[in-house]
Amino acid sequence: MSDTLPPLRIDIVSDIACPWCVVGYRQLAEALKQTHTAHEIHWHPFELNPNMPPEGQNMREHIMEKYGSTQQESDASRVRITEAGAEVGFEFNFNDDTWMHNTFNAHQLLQWAGEQGLKHELKQALFAAHFTDNRDISDTEVLADIAEDVGLDRSQALEVLADQRYAQQVRSAEHQVQQQGIQSVPAIIFNQRHLVSGAQGVDNFKNIITQFTSN
């Protein structure tokens, strides 16, 4: 890639509760590394389950209800996801007590973290907290702990969540995504023009990156 070209802009629409979002990002990151591509990443909020109650729901029960899948299908899906994660260095620890949480507060915290220059770091930490460590990412104390772990002020994080000051910004951003016709995640937009959906795999992402950086 020529030094005179601007960095490749990559907008990623995703939810912390989406396993393929973290797999897709890790595949993309590896492709960017292998192609030595200068880039800038911008994260955007999306809620897979905006009506998820505060107490959440058992993940297996939720998936079976939402998609009408059997337990065997659910188990097979978990194996596929776990293997895909392992290929890109991410550990999924699914079990019978894995829980699905409401992610609206987490997205608000990410919005605030963006103003502190730590949105990307917090996003990765939330993925790990949810899928690797099975932590409750809807709990404000847990979210504040994770925020502190990436270098954010814990007391400020609690204040942000208590007064919901970023709620409208997140709702507006989610609405904007919907207006663009995005209904599933991950949705990855290159140079604000080219939409790629799903976890494409490292090699496919390398081809896509080459295509957008060779002009």
Stockholm file with secondary structure:
# STOCKHOLM 1.0

chainA/1-215         MSDTLPPLRIDIVSDIACPWCVVGYRQLAEALKQTHTAHEIHWHPFELNPNMPPEGQNMREHIMEKYGSTQQESDASRVRITEAGAEVGFEFNFNDDTWMHNTFNAHQLLQWAGEQGLKHELKQALFAAHFTDNRDISDTEVLADIAEDVGLDRSQALEVLADQRYAQQVRSAEHQVQQQGIQSVPAIIFNQRHLVSGAQGVDNFKNIITQFTSN
#=GR chainA/1-215 SS CCTTSCCEEEEEEECTTCHHHHHHHHHHHHHHHHTTCCEEEEEEECCSCTTCCTTCEEHHHHHHHHHCCCHHHHHHHHHHHHHHHHHTTCCCCCCTTCEECCCHHHHHHHHHHHHTTCHHHHHHHHHIIIIISCCCTTCHHHHHHHHHHTTCCHHHHHHHHHHTTTHHHHHHHHHHHHHTTCCSSCEEEETTTEEEESCCCHHHHHHHHHHHHCC
#=GC SS_cons         CCTTSCCEEEEEEECTTCHHHHHHHHHHHHHHHHTTCCEEEEEEECCSCTTCCTTCEEHHHHHHHHHCCCHHHHHHHHHHHHHHHHHTTCCCCCCTTCEECCCHHHHHHHHHHHHTTCHHHHHHHHHIIIIISCCCTTCHHHHHHHHHHTTCCHHHHHHHHHHTTTHHHHHHHHHHHHHTTCCSSCEEEETTTEEEESCCCHHHHHHHHHHHHCC
//
